[in-house]
Amino acid sequence: MDGASLDLGWAVVCLVAGYVCGSIPFGLVFGYLFGLGDIRKIGSGNIGATNALRTGNKVMAGLTLAGDILKGTVPVAVALFELGPFYAAVAGVGAFLGHVFPVWLRFRGGKGVATYLGILLGIAPLGVVVFAIAWLSIAYLTRYSSLAALVATLLVPIAYFFLGYPAAALLTTILTVLVYLRHHANIRRLIGGTEPKIGANKA
């Protein structure tokens, strides 16, 4: 009974800690620090690195990308080192939910791809290689960044499963479903042929 209670308690701690880390809006913070204002008022209105790049400040966009990746990596890596794969997976779900639905921004966050990458880096870095190869291949062939991300996130849990990482496979399956839900508008545009390609005018 006590062991089960302790396990549940640590799972809750990991979920909450992951959420808090994931909910830090680096794009918004760096936007103000660099004197660029609220980046939600430009482009897509998202707080992620892609929209941060639309400010024209590559340094700020790079810092946003790094922050969004690390806020997925740090809680997962700490939980993995201290408690094990299951708790790392719980922390990863928390971090992703925090980025996508940050309480500080009325639950309107980013689409989660950078944080997804950070979570892969923390729980089993080989997933980053799978993601990168898939993303680069699809992006090169189709010039659709969103399609590349959707295919890459679909392939990662399959790769983890066959490579013998069950906790990582389960975690990334959950995250992939969430990524697809967050990209519903992109999916509709891809089907309708109106999704902008890489290098197209982003105004």
Secondary structure as the mmCIF struct_conf table of DSSP 4:
data_model
#
loop_
_struct_conf.conf_type_id
_struct_conf.id
_struct_conf.beg_label_comp_id
_struct_conf.beg_label_asym_id
_struct_conf.beg_label_seq_id
_struct_conf.end_label_comp_id
_struct_conf.end_label_asym_id
_struct_conf.end_label_seq_id
HELX_RH_AL_P HELX_RH_AL_P1 ASP A 2 GLY A 22
TURN_TY1_P TURN_TY1_P1 SER A 23 SER A 23
HELX_RH_AL_P HELX_RH_AL_P2 PHE A 26 LEU A 33
TURN_TY1_P TURN_TY1_P2 PHE A 34 GLY A 35
HELX_RH_3T_P HELX_RH_3T_P1 ILE A 39 LYS A 41
BEND BEND1 ILE A 42 ILE A 42
TURN_TY1_P TURN_TY1_P3 GLY A 43 SER A 44
BEND BEND2 GLY A 48 GLY A 48
HELX_RH_AL_P HELX_RH_AL_P3 ALA A 49 LEU A 53
TURN_TY1_P TURN_TY1_P4 ARG A 54 GLY A 56
HELX_RH_AL_P HELX_RH_AL_P4 LYS A 58 GLU A 82
TURN_TY1_P TURN_TY1_P5 LEU A 83 LEU A 83
HELX_RH_AL_P HELX_RH_AL_P5 PRO A 85 VAL A 100
BEND BEND3 PHE A 101 PHE A 101
HELX_RH_3T_P HELX_RH_3T_P2 VAL A 103 LEU A 105
TURN_TY1_P TURN_TY1_P6 ARG A 106 PHE A 107
HELX_RH_AL_P HELX_RH_AL_P6 VAL A 113 ILE A 123
TURN_TY1_P TURN_TY1_P7 PRO A 125 PRO A 125
HELX_RH_AL_P HELX_RH_AL_P7 LEU A 126 THR A 142
HELX_RH_AL_P HELX_RH_AL_P8 SER A 145 LEU A 163
TURN_TY1_P TURN_TY1_P8 GLY A 164 GLY A 164
HELX_RH_AL_P HELX_RH_AL_P9 PRO A 166 ARG A 182
TURN_TY1_P TURN_TY1_P9 HIS A 183 HIS A 183
HELX_RH_AL_P HELX_RH_AL_P10 HIS A 184 GLY A 192
TURN_TY1_P TURN_TY1_P10 GLY A 193 GLY A 193
HELX_LH_PP_P HELX_LH_PP_P1 GLU A 195 LYS A 197
TURN_TY1_P TURN_TY1_P11 ILE A 198 GLY A 199
BEND BEND4 ALA A 200 ALA A 200
#
